[in-house]
Amino acid sequence: MKRNRIVYGIAFLGFTIIEILIGIFVHDNFVRPYLGDVLVVIVIYCFIRMFLPEKLKLLSLYVFLFASIVELLQGLQIADRLGITSQIVRTMIGTVCDPKDIVCYALGCILLGIYDLIRIKSKYKGGN
């Protein structure tokens, strides 16, 4: 179990660095708006798995619901309503609701669900 926590920790750091690099250096019409949203749910998943590596069998679904709720709160201008002025915090929360983001979150969570199925299947076949 400790090995799993380390693997998820490394994955969390790696995907977080990729997300930061995308945010700083990529200003296109595909990678930043779409791939970045697919990766953000993977970052959240890996972060939670560091602490709960074996629990929450439906974690990918929970991550999707969380990301979708955040997206809907963006549509309600939650950052403005809370009076958040810090540009860093506003960027982290997001300020624009886009239904395409929810599609990207769904795609990322589907990939995570497939990963979970493969991981569980290999565990029952004698793998890690």
C-alpha positions in Angstrom: 0.0 0.0 0.0 2.9 2.4 0.7 4.2 1.7 -2.8 0.8 2.8 -4.2 0.9 6.0 -2.3 4.4 6.8 -3.6 3.3 6.0 -7.2 0.3 8.2 -6.9 2.4 10.9 -5.3 4.9 10.9 -8.2 2.0 10.8 -10.7 0.4 13.8 -8.9 3.6 15.8 -9.0 4.3 14.9 -12.6 0.8 15.8 -13.9 0.8 19.0 -11.7 4.0 20.1 -13.3 2.6 19.3 -16.8 -0.5 21.4 -15.9 1.6 24.3 -14.7 3.8 24.2 -17.8 0.7 24.1 -20.0 -0.8 27.1 -18.1 2.4 29.1 -18.5 3.7 28.2 -21.9 0.9 26.9 -24.1 -1.5 29.4 -25.6 -3.3 27.4 -28.3 -6.8 26.3 -29.1 -6.5 22.6 -28.1 -3.9 21.6 -25.5 -4.6 24.3 -23.0 -8.4 24.4 -23.1 -9.1 20.7 -23.7 -6.1 18.5 -22.7 -5.6 20.7 -19.7 -9.1 20.0 -18.5 -8.7 16.2 -19.1 -5.5 16.3 -17.1 -6.9 18.3 -14.2 -9.2 15.5 -13.2 -6.3 13.1 -13.3 -4.4 15.4 -11.0 -7.3 15.5 -8.5 -7.6 11.7 -8.7 -3.9 11.1 -8.1 -4.0 13.5 -5.1 -6.9 11.7 -3.5 -5.3 8.3 -4.2 -2.2 9.3 -2.3 -4.3 9.2 0.8 -6.9 6.5 -0.1 -5.1 4.2 -2.5 -7.5 1.3 -2.2 -10.7 2.9 -1.1 -13.4 4.7 -3.1 -14.0 2.3 -5.9 -16.0 5.0 -7.7 -13.4 7.7 -7.3 -13.4 8.6 -10.9 -17.1 9.3 -10.8 -16.7 11.4 -7.6 -13.9 13.4 -9.2 -16.2 14.0 -12.3 -19.0 15.2 -10.0 -16.7 17.5 -8.1 -15.2 19.0 -11.3 -18.7 19.5 -12.8 -19.9 21.2 -9.6 -16.9 23.6 -9.7 -17.7 24.3 -13.4 -21.3 25.1 -12.6 -20.2 27.3 -9.7 -18.1 29.2 -12.3 -21.3 29.8 -14.2 -22.7 31.4 -11.1 -19.6 33.7 -10.9 -18.6 32.2 -7.5 -15.3 34.0 -7.5 -17.0 37.4 -7.9 -19.7 36.5 -5.4 -17.1 35.6 -2.8 -15.1 38.8 -3.6 -12.0 36.9 -4.6 -9.5 39.4 -6.2 -6.3 37.3 -6.2 -5.6 36.4 -9.8 -3.9 33.2 -8.8 -7.0 32.0 -6.8 -9.4 33.2 -9.6 -7.4 31.2 -12.1 -7.5 28.1 -9.9 -11.2 28.4 -9.3 -12.0 29.5 -12.8 -14.3 32.3 -13.8 -15.9 31.1 -17.1 -18.3 28.2 -17.3 -18.0 26.2 -20.5 -20.0 23.0 -21.2 -17.0 21.7 -23.2 -15.0 21.6 -20.0 -17.5 19.2 -18.5 -17.1 17.0 -21.6 -13.3 17.1 -21.1 -13.7 16.2 -17.4 -15.9 13.3 -18.5 -13.3 12.0 -20.9 -10.6 12.2 -18.3 -12.7 10.4 -15.8 -13.6 7.7 -18.3 -9.9 7.2 -18.8 -9.5 7.0 -15.0 -12.4 4.5 -14.8 -10.7 2.3 -17.5 -7.5 2.5 -15.5 -9.3 1.5 -12.4 -10.9 -1.5 -14.1 -7.5 -2.6 -15.5 -5.9 -2.2 -12.1 -8.6 -4.1 -10.3 -8.6 -6.9 -12.9 -4.8 -7.3 -12.7 -5.0 -7.3 -8.9 -7.4 -10.3 -9.0 -5.1 -12.1 -11.5 -2.2 -11.9 -9.1 -0.7 -8.6 -10.1 -0.1 -5.6 -7.8 
